[in-house]
Amino acid sequence: MFKSNQRSGLKLGAVFGLLCALALLMSTMAGCNGFFVDPTLSSITVTPSSPELQNVNQTLQLTATGVFDDGSTKNVTASNGTTWSSSDPAAVTVSNTGMITLVSLISGTSVTISASNGTASGTTTVCVGSSCTTSNGVTISPSETSYSLAASQGQAITFTASADGTILTANWSSNNAQVIQFADVTSGIAQIVGQGTATITAQTSSGTGTLTITVGP
């Protein structure tokens, strides 16, 4: 009888020990941030932080970066659940992928663009029109302002933006795609496609640079 009770006690002790170990393991696992629950989006940063649009039909790509409560970040510009809005869509529109376009200069000097995704949102203020600081020391190379269509149609031109001798990362745009088109808004590679005048714009972290180019016969 004593041995039987002893064996039963040992079995119960083993089961109890196993349950305790499992409880400890579950507690440890639950304490691991994000193991059972996905990280929560806590804030959104919209860049560039001071975008400028000076010419009608000029476009610029914005980026929304989400910061999560576990410290991680993710590009949520075109993620499911991310919505974009403009405080004045009659002046500046924004697509569902964060591309802004200046459609009118009637609004004044600034338009607020917002990106929201559930629990968080972020904004940036677009400076509109000629009131924006147009150079801030940003220069565009090559600086030629006239080309011959006969000699340069289809020619690829690689533009660079710089300030104080330092090459800058830029978003590029042309206000007349019938004259000059950018194949990639971040590479600075453009192509001459027709006659006319086009103003190209380089939006950088140091400001905006512009160059007006005329393409003749």
Secondary structure, DSSP 8 states (H G I E B T S, - for coil): -HHHHHHHHHHHHHHHHHHHHHHHHHHHHHHSTTSSS---EEEEEEESSS-EE-STT-EEE-EEEEEETTS-EEE-TT-TT-EEEES-TTTEEE-TTSEEEE--STT-SEEEEEEEETTEEEEEEEEESTTS---TT-EEES---EEEHHHHTT-EEE-EEEETTEEE-EEEEES-TTTEEES-TTT-EEEE-SSEEEEEEEEETTEEEEEEEEEE-
